[in-house]
């Protein structure tokens, strides 16, 4: 009878060892899956959105073109320095400085809303530079507004 007890005990130990190995394997698989998920999320967060933002800003230029008093618009981007340039020629007799600020803000909001997922323009442009330039007869001071990398505010340089 003792031999039967020994066999049951030995089988029980063998089963325990297999369960323990299975548990260790399961823990390792969960850890690997967790690291993979976290790494994927980090990559997504650090993903360069410059091309998507550039496209949205470029396509949204139509918003500015529709405004009365806007004569000409242009858009350029330089990914090396993370800079977006928006050129605007406008009639100061028809558009005040405050109206121009509102037109630009509406344009930026429209561009941000077209991203996937939709965003606000402050967050959209935070990692980038923005320069608003006056087109046309702007030899004296072509830059009318700027926003630096990391900044959430546009600085306006009206005369």
C-alpha positions in Angstrom: 0.0 0.0 0.0 2.8 2.3 0.6 3.9 2.1 -3.0 0.5 3.3 -4.1 0.7 6.3 -1.8 4.2 7.0 -3.1 3.0 6.9 -6.7 0.1 9.2 -5.9 2.5 11.5 -4.1 5.0 11.4 -6.9 2.3 12.0 -9.5 1.0 14.9 -7.4 4.6 16.4 -7.3 4.9 15.9 -11.0 1.6 17.6 -11.7 2.6 20.4 -9.3 5.8 20.9 -11.2 4.0 21.0 -14.6 1.5 23.5 -13.2 4.3 25.6 -11.8 6.1 25.6 -15.2 2.8 26.5 -16.9 2.3 29.3 -14.5 5.8 30.7 -15.1 5.3 30.4 -18.8 2.0 32.3 -18.6 3.6 35.0 -16.5 6.4 35.5 -19.0 3.9 35.7 -21.9 1.8 38.3 -20.0 5.0 40.3 -19.4 6.0 40.1 -23.0 2.6 41.2 -24.1 2.5 44.1 -21.7 5.9 45.3 -22.8 4.8 45.1 -26.5 1.6 47.0 -25.8 3.4 49.7 -23.8 6.1 50.1 -26.5 3.4 50.4 -29.2 1.6 53.1 -27.3 4.9 55.0 -26.7 5.7 54.8 -30.4 2.2 56.1 -31.3 2.5 59.0 -28.9 5.9 59.9 -30.3 4.8 59.5 -33.9 5.8 62.4 -36.1 2.5 64.1 -37.2 4.2 66.8 -39.3 3.0 65.4 -42.6 -0.6 65.0 -41.5 -0.7 68.5 -40.0 1.0 70.0 -43.1 -1.7 68.4 -45.3 -4.5 69.6 -43.1 -3.2 73.1 -42.9 -2.6 73.2 -46.7 -6.1 71.9 -47.5 -7.7 74.3 -45.0 -6.2 77.4 -46.8 -9.6 77.6 -48.6 -11.1 78.8 -45.3 -8.9 82.0 -45.5 -9.5 82.4 -49.3 -13.2 82.7 -48.7 -12.9 85.7 -46.5 -13.8 89.2 -47.9 -10.6 91.3 -48.2 -8.3 88.4 -48.6 -6.4 88.9 -51.9 -3.9 86.1 -51.9 -2.8 83.2 -49.7 0.1 80.7 -49.7 1.4 77.9 -47.6 4.8 76.3 -47.2 6.4 73.8 -44.7 9.9 72.9 -43.8 10.1 69.6 -41.9 13.8 70.0 -41.1 13.0 72.9 -38.7 9.4 71.9 -38.0 8.1 75.1 -39.5 4.8 75.9 -41.2 4.5 79.2 -43.0 1.2 80.8 -43.9 1.3 83.8 -46.3 -1.6 86.2 -46.5 -2.1 89.3 -48.6 -5.1 91.3 -47.4 -6.7 94.7 -47.8 -6.2 96.5 -44.5 -9.2 98.7 -45.5 -11.5 95.7 -45.3 -9.8 93.6 -42.6 -8.7 95.0 -39.2 -5.9 93.4 -37.1 -8.5 91.8 -34.8 -10.4 90.4 -37.8 -7.2 89.0 -39.2 -6.4 87.3 -35.9 -9.9 85.7 -35.9 -9.5 84.6 -39.5 -6.2 82.9 -38.7 -7.7 81.3 -35.5 -10.7 80.0 -37.4 -8.4 78.6 -40.1 -6.2 76.8 -37.5 -9.3 75.4 -35.8 -10.7 74.1 -39.1 -7.4 72.4 -39.9 -7.2 70.8 -36.4 -10.8 69.5 -36.7 -9.9 67.7 -39.9 -7.3 65.6 -38.3 -8.0 62.0 -37.2 -8.7 62.1 -34.3 -9.9 65.7 -34.3 -7.7 68.0 -32.2 -7.6 71.6 -31.2 -5.1 73.9 -33.0 -3.0 74.6 -29.8 -2.2 70.9 -29.3 -1.9 70.3 -33.0 0.8 73.0 -33.4 2.6 72.6 -30.0 5.5 70.6 -31.3 5.9 72.9 -34.3 6.7 76.5 -35.4 4.2 78.6 -37.1 4.9 81.8 -39.0 2.2 84.1 -40.5 3.7 86.3 -43.2 2.2 89.3 -45.1 2.4 88.8 -48.8 2.4 91.6 -51.3 4.1 94.9 -50.3 5.5 93.6 -47.1 9.2 94.4 -47.6 9.5 96.2 -44.2 8.1 93.5 -41.9 6.8 90.4 -43.7 6.3 88.4 -40.5 3.1 89.4 -38.8 2.8 86.5 -36.3 4.9 83.7 -34.9 4.5 80.7 -32.6 7.6 78.8 -31.4 8.0 75.1 -30.8 6.4 74.1 -27.4 4.5 77.4 -27.2 0.8 77.5 -27.1 0.5 81.2 -28.0 0.8 83.1 -31.2 2.6 86.4 -30.9 1.3 89.1 -33.2 3.6 91.9 -34.6 1.2 94.5 -35.9 2.5 98.0 -36.5 
